[in-house]
Amino acid sequence: MPPFSILDLSPICEGGDAAQSFRNSLSLAQHGERLGYQRYWLAEHHGMPGIASAATAVLLAYVGAGTSTIRIGAGGVMLPNHSPLVIAEQFGTLESLYPGRVDLGLGRAPGSDQRTARALRRDLDTNADQFPQDVLELMDFMSKEPRQPVLAVPGRGLEVPIWILGSSTFGAQLAAHLGLPYAFASHFAPQQLMQAIEIYRSTFKPSAQLAKPYVMLGFNVFCAETDEEAQFRASSWQQAFVNLRSGRPGRLPPPVEGYRERVGPAEAALLDSVLSCSAVGSPASVRVAVDAFVARTGADELMITSQVFDHQARLRSYELLAQLRD
């Protein structure tokens, strides 16, 4: 099996708040560190009632202070929302605090609805089409010999590893052209997965950061002692996903029995699509699903996400998955 890493949205559960979500995120990162997970990443989203990781760099500083070996990073920072200089300073600060442990994944989506995106933009002319240029500008700020006169302090010379994130072929093309590792959001948008992987690997150009293609794929895992318990735990994420895609974003709801049997044809089709990059079941069932996914994609690393309502059950899911690599 390839290495496993953790993707966290710091979910806010019904009846909970952001403060509890942050404590749970630190607990998960520490748990993953003990279990041998390679990295712990947080994703930037805004205006989402059930996601607390909006101030991604701030939360990573908290997680970094409570861990010692696991890599920490953004999966990712939505760069159109920010000045490249500000991100260079933020992640230069993180790299200065936790040297050799920081990753910077970059995406071009706003991570929010359009009204929130407009509120986030640094000026009226900013748009996602500037993403490749913004990536190059950010990389230059963190290089040892930046070409621009403005200095990122901290940031200059720290060369934090850059990843390109995506859910379409655009990110694959950019990552290949720049010679950067590529992370595909197959855990929620698997439609162009195989096409993106093929484009990335076939057009990859080696760079100072990376000699050969490296693909990390998002993958949902809900692992429990039995298939039945895992299906029950996964129903929280399924409810939240359907609610989000139906225009009703909310906090992560508690699990319910038999949720899949209750939904209509449109919701069932939506879940079937995203479940193509998921493993739900006992350890034996999860192993079969993970092996099949890795065989199909040749993933170099899996970024595991597990939106489970009960925090202890969530920790247990990651523990059972880690045991499959022993």
C-alpha positions as CSV (number, residue, x, y, z in Angstrom):
1,M,0.0,0.0,0.0
2,P,1.2,3.6,-0.6
3,P,1.7,6.0,2.3
4,F,-1.5,7.4,4.0
5,S,-2.0,11.0,5.0
6,I,-4.9,12.8,6.6
7,L,-7.2,15.5,5.1
8,D,-9.2,17.4,7.7
9,L,-11.9,20.1,7.3
10,S,-12.1,20.6,11.1
11,P,-15.9,19.7,10.8
12,I,-18.3,21.4,13.1
13,C,-20.9,18.9,14.3
14,E,-24.5,19.6,15.2
15,G,-24.5,20.6,18.9
16,G,-20.8,21.6,18.7
17,D,-18.8,24.7,17.9
18,A,-15.5,25.7,16.2
19,A,-13.6,25.6,19.5
20,Q,-14.4,21.9,19.9
21,S,-13.6,21.3,16.2
22,F,-10.1,22.7,16.7
23,R,-9.5,20.5,19.7
24,N,-10.6,17.5,17.7
25,S,-8.3,18.5,14.8
26,L,-5.3,18.6,17.1
27,S,-6.3,15.3,18.6
28,L,-6.6,13.8,15.1
29,A,-3.2,15.1,14.0
30,Q,-1.6,13.7,17.2
31,H,-3.3,10.4,16.6
32,G,-2.2,10.3,13.0
33,E,1.4,11.1,14.1
34,R,1.4,8.1,16.5
35,L,0.0,5.8,13.8
36,G,2.6,6.8,11.2
37,Y,0.5,8.9,8.8
38,Q,2.7,10.9,6.6
39,R,1.0,14.3,6.6
40,Y,-1.9,16.2,8.1
41,W,-3.5,18.7,5.8
42,L,-6.3,21.3,6.3
43,A,-8.5,22.6,3.6
44,E,-9.5,26.2,3.1
45,H,-13.3,26.8,2.9
46,H,-15.3,29.9,3.7
47,G,-18.9,30.6,4.7
48,M,-19.6,26.9,5.4
49,P,-21.5,26.3,8.6
50,G,-19.9,22.9,9.0
51,I,-16.3,23.6,8.3
52,A,-14.0,25.5,10.7
53,S,-10.7,25.5,8.8
54,A,-11.2,28.9,7.1
55,A,-8.1,30.5,8.7
56,T,-6.0,27.6,7.5
57,A,-2.5,28.9,8.4
58,V,-3.6,30.0,11.9
59,L,-5.0,26.5,12.6
60,L,-1.9,24.8,11.2
61,A,0.2,26.8,13.7
62,Y,-1.9,25.4,16.5
63,V,-1.6,21.8,15.1
64,G,2.1,22.2,14.6
65,A,2.7,23.3,18.2
66,G,1.0,20.1,19.4
67,T,2.8,17.7,17.1
68,S,6.5,17.0,16.4
69,T,7.1,14.8,13.3
70,I,4.1,14.6,11.1
71,R,4.1,17.0,8.1
72,I,1.5,19.7,8.3
73,G,0.1,21.7,5.4
74,A,-2.7,23.1,3.4
75,G,-4.8,21.0,1.1
76,G,-5.2,23.5,0.1
77,V,-4.9,27.3,0.1
78,M,-7.3,28.7,-2.5
79,L,-4.8,31.2,-4.0
80,P,-7.3,33.4,-5.9
81,N,-8.5,34.5,-2.5
82,H,-5.1,35.9,-1.4
83,S,-2.1,37.9,-2.3
84,P,0.8,35.5,-3.1
85,L,3.0,37.7,-0.8
86,V,0.7,37.1,2.2
87,I,0.7,33.3,1.6
88,A,4.5,33.4,1.3
89,E,4.7,35.2,4.6
90,Q,2.2,32.9,6.4
91,F,3.8,29.7,5.2
92,G,7.3,31.2,5.7
93,T,6.2,31.7,9.3
94,L,5.0,28.1,9.6
95,E,8.2,26.8,8.0
96,S,10.3,28.9,10.4
97,L,8.4,27.5,13.4
98,Y,8.3,23.9,12.2
99,P,11.3,23.5,9.8
100,G,11.1,20.7,7.3
101,R,7.5,19.8,8.2
102,V,5.4,22.2,6.1
103,D,3.6,21.6,2.8
104,L,1.7,24.2,0.7
105,G,-1.0,22.8,-1.5
106,L,-2.6,25.4,-3.9
107,G,-6.0,25.4,-5.5
108,R,-7.7,27.8,-7.9
109,A,-11.3,27.4,-6.7
110,P,-12.7,29.9,-4.2
111,G,-13.7,27.3,-1.6
112,S,-16.9,29.2,-1.1
113,D,-20.1,30.5,-2.8
114,Q,-19.8,33.4,-5.2
115,R,-20.9,36.1,-2.8
116,T,-18.4,34.9,-0.2
117,A,-15.7,34.7,-2.9
118,R,-16.3,38.3,-3.8
119,A,-16.0,39.3,-0.2
120,L,-12.7,37.5,0.0
121,R,-11.0,38.8,-3.2
122,R,-8.2,41.2,-2.6
123,D,-9.3,43.5,-5.5
124,L,-12.0,43.6,-8.2
125,D,-9.7,42.4,-10.9
126,T,-8.6,39.2,-9.2
127,N,-9.9,36.0,-10.8
128,A,-9.1,32.3,-11.0
129,D,-7.6,32.6,-14.5
130,Q,-4.6,34.4,-12.9
131,F,-3.8,31.2,-10.9
132,P,-0.8,30.0,-12.8
133,Q,0.9,33.5,-12.6
134,D,0.0,33.7,-8.9
135,V,1.7,30.3,-8.3
136,L,4.8,31.4,-10.0
137,E,4.8,34.7,-8.1
138,L,4.4,32.8,-4.8
139,M,7.2,30.4,-5.7
140,D,9.5,33.3,-6.5
141,F,8.8,35.0,-3.1
142,M,10.0,31.8,-1.4
143,S,13.0,31.2,-3.6
144,K,16.6,31.7,-2.6
145,E,17.1,34.4,-5.2
146,P,13.7,36.1,-5.9
147,R,13.4,38.2,-9.1
148,Q,11.0,40.7,-7.7
149,P,12.2,43.6,-5.4
150,V,9.5,43.0,-2.7
151,L,10.7,40.6,0.0
152,A,8.7,38.0,1.8
153,V,9.9,38.0,5.4
154,P,9.7,35.3,6.6
155,G,9.5,33.3,3.4
156,R,12.5,34.2,1.2
157,G,14.8,31.3,0.8
158,L,12.6,28.8,2.7
159,E,11.4,27.0,-0.5
160,V,8.3,25.4,1.2
161,P,7.3,22.4,-1.0
162,I,4.5,23.4,-3.4
163,W,1.7,21.1,-4.5
164,I,-0.9,21.7,-7.1
165,L,-4.5,20.7,-6.2
166,G,-7.3,20.1,-8.6
167,S,-10.5,18.3,-9.6
168,S,-10.1,18.7,-13.4
169,T,-7.4,18.4,-16.0
170,F,-6.4,22.1,-15.6
171,G,-4.5,21.4,-12.4
172,A,-2.9,18.3,-13.9
173,Q,-1.5,20.3,-16.8
174,L,-0.2,23.0,-14.6
175,A,1.4,20.6,-12.1
176,A,3.1,18.7,-15.0
177,H,4.3,21.9,-16.7
178,L,5.9,23.2,-13.4
179,G,7.2,19.9,-12.3
180,L,5.3,19.8,-9.1
181,P,3.5,17.1,-7.1
182,Y,-0.2,16.8,-7.9
183,A,-3.1,16.1,-5.5
184,F,-6.5,15.3,-7.1
185,A,-9.7,15.8,-5.2
186,S,-11.2,12.4,-6.1
187,H,-12.8,12.2,-2.6
188,F,-15.6,14.6,-3.7
189,A,-15.1,15.1,-7.5
190,P,-13.9,11.9,-9.1
191,Q,-15.3,12.5,-12.6
192,Q,-12.1,13.4,-14.4
193,L,-9.7,11.4,-12.2
194,M,-8.2,9.0,-14.7
195,Q,-7.9,11.6,-17.4
196,A,-6.2,14.0,-15.1
197,I,-3.7,11.4,-13.9
198,E,-2.8,10.3,-17.5
199,I,-2.3,13.9,-18.5
200,Y,-0.1,14.7,-15.5
201,R,2.1,11.6,-15.9
202,S,2.5,11.8,-19.6
203,T,3.4,15.5,-19.8
204,F,5.4,15.9,-16.6
205,K,8.6,18.0,-16.8
206,P,11.2,17.4,-14.1
207,S,12.0,20.4,-11.9
208,A,14.3,21.3,-9.0
209,Q,11.6,20.2,-6.6
210,L,10.6,16.9,-8.2
211,A,12.4,14.5,-10.5
212,K,9.4,12.4,-11.5
213,P,5.6,12.5,-11.3
214,Y,4.0,12.1,-7.8
215,V,0.3,11.7,-7.5
216,M,-1.7,11.9,-4.3
217,L,-5.4,11.1,-4.4
218,G,-8.2,12.0,-2.0
219,F,-10.0,9.0,-0.7
220,N,-12.9,8.6,1.8
221,V,-12.6,5.9,4.4
222,F,-15.1,4.9,7.0
223,C,-13.7,1.9,8.8
224,A,-15.3,0.2,11.8
225,E,-15.4,-3.2,13.4
226,T,-18.3,-4.3,11.1
227,D,-19.6,-3.3,7.7
228,E,-22.9,-2.3,9.4
229,E,-21.3,0.1,11.8
230,A,-19.2,1.6,9.1
231,Q,-22.3,2.2,6.9
232,F,-24.0,3.8,9.9
233,R,-21.0,6.1,10.6
234,A,-20.7,7.1,6.9
235,S,-24.3,8.3,6.9
236,S,-23.3,11.6,8.5
237,W,-21.0,12.5,5.6
238,Q,-23.5,11.3,3.1
239,Q,-26.2,13.5,4.6
240,A,-23.8,16.5,4.7
241,F,-22.7,15.9,1.1
242,V,-26.3,15.7,-0.2
243,N,-27.3,18.8,1.8
244,L,-24.3,20.8,0.4
245,R,-25.0,19.8,-3.2
246,S,-28.7,20.6,-2.7
247,G,-27.9,24.1,-1.6
248,R,-28.5,23.4,2.1
249,P,-25.0,23.5,3.7
250,G,-25.0,22.8,7.4
251,R,-23.2,21.3,10.3
252,L,-22.2,17.6,10.2
253,P,-25.3,15.7,11.3
254,P,-25.4,12.7,13.6
255,P,-25.6,9.3,11.8
256,V,-28.9,7.6,11.0
257,E,-29.7,4.0,10.2
258,G,-30.6,3.2,6.6
259,Y,-29.9,6.6,5.1
260,R,-29.0,5.3,1.6
261,E,-32.4,3.6,1.4
262,R,-34.3,6.8,2.1
263,V,-32.8,9.1,-0.6
264,G,-34.3,9.7,-4.0
265,P,-32.8,8.7,-7.4
266,A,-30.9,12.0,-7.9
267,E,-29.4,11.8,-4.4
268,A,-28.5,8.2,-4.9
269,A,-26.7,8.9,-8.1
270,L,-24.8,11.7,-6.5
271,L,-23.6,9.4,-3.7
272,D,-22.8,6.5,-6.1
273,S,-20.5,8.9,-7.9
274,V,-18.5,10.0,-4.9
275,L,-18.5,6.6,-3.4
276,S,-16.4,5.4,-6.3
277,C,-13.4,6.8,-4.5
278,S,-14.4,5.6,-1.0
279,A,-14.1,2.6,1.3
280,V,-16.9,1.9,3.8
281,G,-16.8,-1.2,5.9
282,S,-14.9,-3.5,8.2
283,P,-11.1,-3.7,7.9
284,A,-11.4,-6.6,5.5
285,S,-13.8,-4.7,3.3
286,V,-11.8,-1.5,3.3
287,R,-8.6,-3.4,2.3
288,V,-10.3,-4.8,-0.8
289,A,-11.6,-1.3,-1.7
290,V,-8.2,0.4,-1.1
291,D,-6.3,-2.3,-3.0
292,A,-8.6,-2.0,-6.0
293,F,-8.4,1.8,-6.0
294,V,-4.6,1.8,-5.9
295,A,-4.4,-0.9,-8.6
296,R,-6.7,1.2,-10.8
297,T,-4.9,4.6,-10.3
298,G,-1.3,3.7,-9.3
299,A,-1.6,6.4,-6.6
300,D,1.8,7.3,-4.9
301,E,0.0,8.4,-1.8
302,L,-3.6,8.4,-0.5
303,M,-5.0,11.5,1.4
304,I,-7.6,10.0,3.7
305,T,-10.7,12.0,4.8
306,S,-13.2,10.6,7.2
307,Q,-16.2,12.9,8.1
308,V,-17.5,11.0,11.2
309,F,-19.8,12.6,13.7
310,D,-18.4,10.9,16.8
311,H,-14.8,11.9,17.3
312,Q,-13.7,8.6,19.0
313,A,-15.2,6.7,16.1
314,R,-13.3,8.9,13.7
315,L,-10.0,8.2,15.5
316,R,-10.8,4.5,15.4
317,S,-11.4,4.6,11.7
318,Y,-8.0,6.0,11.0
319,E,-6.5,3.5,13.5
320,L,-8.1,0.5,11.7
321,L,-6.9,1.8,8.4
322,A,-3.3,2.3,9.6
323,Q,-3.3,-1.3,10.8
324,L,-3.8,-2.5,7.2
325,R,-0.3,-1.3,6.3
326,D,1.3,-3.3,9.1
